[in-house]
């Protein structure tokens, strides 16, 4: 099997190439295809003493975040992103791809080139956030669909549940709807209509959830439109960054705090690693016919590696087949 990696779309292409090499070293049963500037890839290969580990598809263009996603996909045929998508589509042995490029372009390209599963209204971008019980909670949608309909949110829940079954082994992952209160009548028109659909489904729906409980670990899948989901994720990231910064400032403010830090150093390092997005990989676009992972633009090599782990789990857990089957059952 093969995994395609768009190495040129993000802020740190050298890290993406190194992540591709790292993955190739770890997974000997998988071929990795790097798509981007061939000379650049070979330069990094020489630095890493990793020649021959990757197949390379040369691409002379890059899709930027400033471009219209649809126009970029249609006009930049020699871009690393478009070539990656076609490599995934045209190769029966290719099980997925990773890109750190424009979220909108990855979504548009995935929908237009790879194609949506039958019956899917819109793919959802699912992101993982660490929770306080040592696991992860998934948010669907986390930025792909800033406007949504109740039926879309219902499908996001179905797709998120299928994904979490493959990732965690839980037979009935718990699902909650992000709202402004836990009561059934709370929320706007969208969430109230979505609540009714989720309540009458076969999902393990626990009801509404307030944002302050997002990291509690009480829920496996949080359902919302992409506007609210993106704000939730970035607010959480910002809060974590602020807490770590304030903690550092207070440690440096007194001698006794510095002494205390020596005893807490390992615990604080573990906390920092636990909150590092690179250790979780990117977010999959669920609802597309093959696994497409959108990683953070500032990803390190470890994020690429963890994204590859996700692709393998999606493949081994037959997540795409499960989504297709469950959506078909709902639509009958």
C-alpha positions, 0 to 999 in steps of 0.5 A: 500500500502507498501513502501520498504526502504533499510536502510543499503546502505548509509553512515548514516544507523541510519538516514535512519531507523529514516526516515522510522519511520518518514514516518510511523508516517506521513502516516498512510495509508501506511505500511513501510518495513525496509530491513537490520540488524534487530537488528540494526533496533530494536535498533533505534526503541527503541531509537525512542520509535517507536516499531511496526511501521515498518515491518522488513526484515533481511539482513546480507549483504550490497552492497558497492560503491566499488563493481561491480554493476552487480556482487554485484546484482548477488552474494549478494542475502542476501544484503539489496539492493537485498532483497529490490528490490525483496520485491518490485517486489514480492509484488503487494501492494508495490508501491516503494522503497528508497535506499541510496546505490550505484547508479550503483547497484540500477540502475542495480538491478532495471533493472534486478530485477524489469525490464524496461518498454516496449520500454525503452532503458535505465532508467534515473536518474532524480534529482531535483535542486532548482531554483531562482523562488522558484520551482525545475528544474529536470535534466535527466539524472543526472548520470545513463548513462554517455554515451548516444544516441540521442534516449535515450535523447529523452526518458529522455525528455518524462519521465521527462515531465511525472514526472513533470506533476505529481509533479507540475500539469503543463500540458506541462512542458517545456523541454530544452537540455543542450548544449554549446550555445542556437543556434540550430547548437551548441553542439556535435554530440549527442546534435545536433541529439537529438535536431532534435528529440526533435524539431519534438516532441509533447513535450514543447521543448524550445531549447538549454540551457546553464548551467548558466541558469540551476537555472533560473526557465525558464525550468522544465526539462533539458535533457543531458547525465549522464556525463554532468548532474552529473557534472552540479549537483555537480558543482551547489552543490559546488558553493552553498557550496562555496558561503555559506562558503565565506559569513560566512567568510565575516560575521565573518571578521568585527563587522559591518557585524556581526551586519548586520547578526543579521538582515539577520539571518532568511533570510540566514537560509531560504536560507540554507534550500532551498539549502539543498538536504534533503528537496527534497528527492532522484532522481527517476529512471524513466523507471522502472516498479515500483518507485525506488528512489535513495537518497544521501548516506549522507541523513538525515531522512528528505530526506527519508521522502521526497523520500516517498512523491515522491513515493506517488506522482508517484503512485497517478499521475500514472507517470509510466503508463503515461511513458509507454503510451507515449513511446508506442505512440512515438514508433508506 
